[in-house]
Amino acid sequence: MTRHALFSSHTLRRGTTRAALIVSLCSGLLLAGHANAFDLAKVPQGVASGVDAGQEVAIFAGGCFWCMEGPFDKLEGVISTTSGYTAGEKDDPTYKQVSAGGTGHTEAVKVVFDPDKVSYDTLLDVFWHNIDPIAVDRQFCDAGTQYRSGIYTLDEAQRKAAEASRTALKDKFPEGIATEIEAAGPYYAAEEYHQDFYKKNPIRYRFYRSGCGRDDRLEEIWGDEAPAH
């Protein structure tokens, strides 16, 4: 089911207890060496596009990529966000192919950021608070592997930080966290009409987001830690 088929109701499986997302586990050690370890010459196809020297990249999948650009764009130090497709088998897939669920890709967002102004740990924190970590092969009203959540890491420092952030959430989500953490593969930018959709089509975007139950579910999961909307 695509984002255009909105569920009329949502099964809410847990309370609104406050979580303390401890993404700073060993972060001092990780961040100290991270800038030197990040090498744009070694990233997969499509990742370095639009990235200048001294900048870094993070890749996250949180369901509908329309809804994942805005939370990162608000952060000081984030230079750009690009909706796209990753973690699949087909080269240069189209939205029609990915949304049909047959390519193995997931909708994702590539975040280009200045590590001197915003840390990867901060990006992880924003990511977790904008998804439903226990949803399997879906996010909110969008169902299918193409909407699975994931963190796609580009070096060892990112992998360690991502795994530490997921470990820190295990007590809050004892039923299990479905979000995958994998080494990043090729990244394919989505069609231009998907880029900055929330800015270009604000009315349609708000209708979709509300109808999909995204904000209600985030509030149910995260309580007073839920992102503002």
N, C-alpha and C positions, 0 to 999 in steps of 0.2 A: 504494500500500500504506500503510495507517495504522499508527500506533504499536502497534496490537494484534496485528499480524502480525510477529513477531520473526524476524530472520534468525538462522540457526543458525551462520553463519560470517561473517567480515568480511575483505575484501581490504585488507591493510595495505600502503600504497604507499610509505612512506618510513621512515627511521630515527628515532632519538630524540635527534638532535643538539640541544644547548641553543640556544634563540633568545634574542636580546636585543631585546625589543620596545621600540623607541625611539619611544614616542608623545609624547615631549616636544619634538619638532621644532617650533620656534617657539612652544612652549606658553606661554612667558612673555608674548609679545605677544597670543596668542589669549585667554588667561584674564584678562589685565588689563582687556580691554574687554567680556568676555563677560556679566558680570552686568547691565551697563547695556543691552546689546543684546537680551537675552532679553525678549520682550514677550508676555505671556499673552493679550493682546487680539488678537494676530495669528496665533495658532496655529490649525491646522485643527480641524474638528469633533471633539469627544470628547477632545481632548488636555488641555484645561484643567480637566476634571472632577476634583475632589478635590485641586486644587493651590492653595495659598495664595500671597499676595504674598511675594516674596523667594525662593520655591522655583523650581526649574527641572525640566525634563522631558527624559528621553532615551528613545528608542525603538529597540529592537533585536529582530531575529528570529534565533533560533538553533535552529530545529527545534522540537521539543516544548516548548510554553511551560511545562508543568509543571516542566521541568528548568532553566528559565532564571530563575525567580523566586528560588530559594534562594541562588545565588551573589551576587546583588545585595542581598538582604535581610541578608546577613551584614555588609555594609559600614556602618561608622559614617557617618552623614550621609544614608543612604538612608531616606526616610520611608515609601515604599510601593512595591509592585510590583503591576501589574495585567495579567493575561493577556488577550490580545485579538487582534484581526484588523486588518491594515492592508495598504495597497498593492494594493487590489483595486478592482473596478468596482461591485459590488453594494452598495446601502445596507443597513445593519443586518443583516449576514449571520448565520446560525446556524452552530453547530459542524458540524452535519450537512452544510450546504451547503459550508462551507469545506473540510472534510475530504474531500469528494468531488472537490475539485480544480477546480471549474468557475467559481469566482468571481474568481480572480486574486489573492485575498488570501494572505498568509502568516501563520502563527501568530507572534505577537510578544509582547513584554512592555514595558509602559510603566513607566519608573522615575522616580519623583518624588524629588528629592534637594535637599539644602541645599548650595549651592555654596561656602559658607563652611567646610563640613566635609569635603566630598569633591568632587574635581574631575571634570569630564567626561572628562579623559584617563585617570583611574583607572577610570572606568566602561568606557571603551574597552578598557583592558587586561584587565579581568575578562571582558568580552564575548569577545574573541579567544581567550582561554585556555579558554573553555567551548564552543567550536565547532570544527568541521572546516572550515577556510577553503577547501579545494580541492574540497569536495563540491559537485557541480552538481545543483540541484533535489532536494536531499535533505539530511538530517542523520542520520547513524548508521543505524538500521534503518528510519527513516521516509522514504519516497520520494514525490516529487511536488513541484510548484512551491509547494504550500501549506506545504512545509517548507524552502524555500530560506532562506539566511541573508542578512541585510541590516542596514544601519544607516540609519535614517530621520531626517534632520537637520531641526532646527527654526529654525536661523538660520545666518548665514554663518560664525560662529565654530565652530559644531558641524561644518559641512561641511568646513572647512579642517582641523580636528583629526582628523576621521574619515579624510579622504584622506591626511593625513600618517601616520596609524597604519597604514593599508593599504600605503602606499609602503614603510614601514619593514620590512614583512614579505616583500617581494618576493624578497629573497635566500634566505630560508628556504623559500619555496614557488615555485621557478622554473617549475613546471608551470602556474602561474597561480592567482590567487585568485578564487574564484567569488562571494564576498560582494558584494552590490550596495550602493551608497551612493546614496540618492535623497532628494529633499526629501520630508518627511513629508506624508502626506495624512490624511484622516479616520481616526480610531482608534475602533474599536468594542470595548467590553469584552466578553469572553467570558461565557458563562453562569456563574452563581454557583458551581456545583459544580466548575468548573475553577479558581477562585481559591484560592490557598494549598493546592493539592491535595497537595503534598508534606507539609504539616502535618496535613491532615485525614485522609489515607489513607497513613500512612507505610509500611505493609507492602506495599500494592499499588504504591506509588511505587517503593520499593526493588527490587521484583521487576521492574517495567517497566524501570527504569534499567539494572539489571544485564543483563536479557535482551536489551536493545537494544544492548548493547556500548558504551555511551557512555563509561564511565570507562576501559575498556581502550583505546579508540581515542584518547581524550584523552592518555593516558599514552604511547601510541605516537607521537603527533604532538609533544607538548610535553616529554616526558621529565620531568626534575625540576622543570620549570615547570608541570606539570599541576596542576590544582586538587585540593585535598584532598577526599576523599569518605568 
